[in-house]
Amino acid sequence: MSTKPKRTFSPRELNAWRGLLATQSALITRLDEELEREHGLPLTSYEVLLHLTEEPGHSLRMGELAERLFLSRSGLTRLIDRLAKAGLVEREVCEADRRGYYATLTAEGERRFSEARPTHLRGVREHFLSKLDDDDLDALGRAWERVGLVDEG
C-alpha cells in the first residue's frame, strides 16, 4: 500500500529548505567576493587549488576533479584553462590512458592557495561557524550525515 506524495511542503519543511538555499547562496557569494577582492581568486578557483593541494603529487584526473567540485566536465575544462593561463595549474596527459588528463598544481598555484587560505577560513568562521554553538554544529553534522547525498556521488 503506497501513500500519495504530499503536494506542498509544510511550513517547517519549507523553512528548512528555503533556509538551506538562502544560506548557501549568501555564504558562497560572500566567500567568493572576499577571495576575489583580497586575492583576485574566485571561490571556484580556490576550490580547485584546495583539492589539488590535498592530493599526493598535487594532481588529480580531470573527471575526478569535476565530480568533487560538482561541475560538468566541460565546465571544469574551461576553469582549468583559465587557471593554466594564470600559471596556477598545468594540464598533463595521463600516460596510462592518453585520452585522459590530469590537473596538476604549480608552485605558483600552491603559493596563491597558501595566501588565500587564511581569508577563506576567516570568512567561513565569520559568516557561518561563529553563528552556531557547539550543539548547532553537532546537529548540523548529524543532519548532513543522515541526508548523505555527498557520499553518493
C-alpha positions as CSV (number, residue, x, y, z in Angstrom):
1,M,0.0,0.0,0.0
2,S,1.6,3.2,-1.1
3,T,0.8,6.7,0.1
4,K,0.5,9.7,-2.2
5,P,3.3,12.2,-2.0
6,K,2.4,15.5,-0.4
7,R,1.7,18.2,-2.9
8,T,3.1,21.0,-0.8
9,F,5.7,21.5,1.9
10,S,4.7,22.0,5.5
11,P,5.8,25.3,7.0
12,R,8.6,23.5,8.9
13,E,9.8,21.8,5.7
14,L,9.6,25.0,3.7
15,N,11.6,26.9,6.3
16,A,14.3,24.3,6.4
17,W,14.6,24.0,2.6
18,R,14.5,27.8,1.9
19,G,16.9,28.4,4.8
20,L,19.4,26.0,3.3
21,L,19.1,27.5,-0.2
22,A,19.3,31.1,1.1
23,T,22.2,30.5,3.5
24,Q,24.2,28.5,0.9
25,S,23.7,31.2,-1.8
26,A,24.6,34.1,0.6
27,L,27.6,32.3,2.0
28,I,29.1,31.4,-1.4
29,T,28.6,34.9,-2.6
30,R,30.4,36.5,0.4
31,L,33.2,34.0,0.3
32,D,33.7,34.5,-3.4
33,E,33.6,38.3,-3.1
34,E,36.3,38.2,-0.3
35,L,38.6,35.9,-2.2
36,E,38.2,37.9,-5.4
37,R,38.7,41.2,-3.7
38,E,41.7,40.2,-1.5
39,H,43.4,37.7,-3.8
40,G,41.9,38.0,-7.3
41,L,40.9,34.4,-6.9
42,P,37.3,33.3,-7.3
43,L,35.9,30.7,-4.9
44,T,35.7,28.0,-7.7
45,S,39.4,28.5,-8.5
46,Y,40.2,28.3,-4.8
47,E,38.3,25.0,-4.5
48,V,40.3,23.6,-7.4
49,L,43.6,24.6,-5.7
50,L,42.3,23.1,-2.4
51,H,41.5,19.7,-3.9
52,L,44.9,19.6,-5.7
53,T,46.8,20.6,-2.6
54,E,45.3,17.7,-0.7
55,E,46.4,15.1,-3.2
56,P,49.7,13.2,-3.4
57,G,51.7,14.8,-6.1
58,H,49.2,17.7,-6.1
59,S,47.5,16.1,-9.1
60,L,44.0,14.7,-10.0
61,R,42.4,13.3,-13.0
62,M,40.1,15.9,-14.6
63,G,37.0,13.6,-14.3
64,E,37.6,13.1,-10.6
65,L,38.1,16.8,-10.0
66,A,34.9,17.6,-11.9
67,E,32.9,15.2,-9.6
68,R,34.4,16.6,-6.4
69,L,33.5,20.2,-7.5
70,F,30.1,19.2,-8.8
71,L,30.9,20.6,-12.2
72,S,30.3,19.3,-15.7
73,R,33.5,18.1,-17.5
74,S,33.2,21.0,-19.9
75,G,32.7,23.5,-17.1
76,L,35.8,22.1,-15.4
77,T,37.8,22.2,-18.7
78,R,37.0,26.0,-19.0
79,L,38.0,26.6,-15.4
80,I,41.3,24.6,-15.7
81,D,42.0,26.5,-18.9
82,R,41.8,29.8,-17.0
83,L,43.9,28.5,-14.1
84,A,46.5,27.2,-16.5
85,K,46.6,30.6,-18.3
86,A,47.2,32.2,-14.9
87,G,50.0,29.7,-14.2
88,L,48.3,28.1,-11.2
89,V,47.8,24.6,-12.7
90,E,49.1,22.5,-15.6
91,R,47.2,20.1,-17.6
92,E,49.1,16.8,-18.1
93,V,48.3,13.8,-20.3
94,C,47.7,10.6,-18.4
95,E,50.3,8.2,-19.5
96,A,48.2,5.1,-18.8
97,D,45.3,6.5,-20.9
98,R,46.4,9.0,-23.4
99,R,42.8,10.3,-23.7
100,G,42.7,11.4,-20.1
101,Y,44.3,14.4,-18.4
102,Y,45.4,15.4,-15.0
103,A,45.2,18.8,-13.5
104,T,48.4,19.5,-11.5
105,L,49.1,22.3,-9.1
106,T,52.1,24.5,-9.9
107,A,54.4,26.2,-7.4
108,E,52.6,29.5,-8.2
109,G,49.2,27.8,-7.6
110,E,50.5,26.5,-4.3
111,R,51.7,29.9,-3.3
112,R,48.4,31.6,-4.2
113,F,46.4,29.0,-2.4
114,S,48.5,29.5,0.7
115,E,48.0,33.2,0.6
116,A,44.2,32.9,0.1
117,R,43.6,30.1,2.7
118,P,43.5,32.4,5.8
119,T,41.0,34.6,4.1
120,H,38.8,31.7,3.2
121,L,39.0,30.2,6.7
122,R,38.3,33.5,8.3
123,G,35.3,34.0,6.1
124,V,33.8,30.6,6.8
125,R,34.2,31.2,10.5
126,E,32.9,34.8,10.5
127,H,29.9,34.3,8.2
128,F,28.9,30.7,9.2
129,L,30.6,28.9,12.1
130,S,30.5,31.8,14.5
131,K,26.7,32.0,14.2
132,L,26.4,28.5,15.7
133,D,27.2,27.0,19.1
134,D,28.6,23.5,19.6
135,D,25.2,21.9,19.8
136,D,24.2,23.5,16.5
137,L,27.4,22.3,14.9
138,D,26.8,18.8,16.2
139,A,23.2,18.8,15.0
140,L,24.2,20.0,11.5
141,G,26.9,17.4,11.3
142,R,24.3,14.7,12.1
143,A,21.8,16.1,9.7
144,W,24.3,16.1,6.8
145,E,25.3,12.5,7.6
146,R,21.6,11.5,7.6
147,V,20.9,13.2,4.3
148,G,24.1,11.6,2.9
149,L,23.9,12.9,-0.6
150,V,27.6,13.9,-0.7
151,D,28.8,10.4,-0.3
152,E,26.5,9.1,-3.0
153,G,28.5,10.9,-5.7
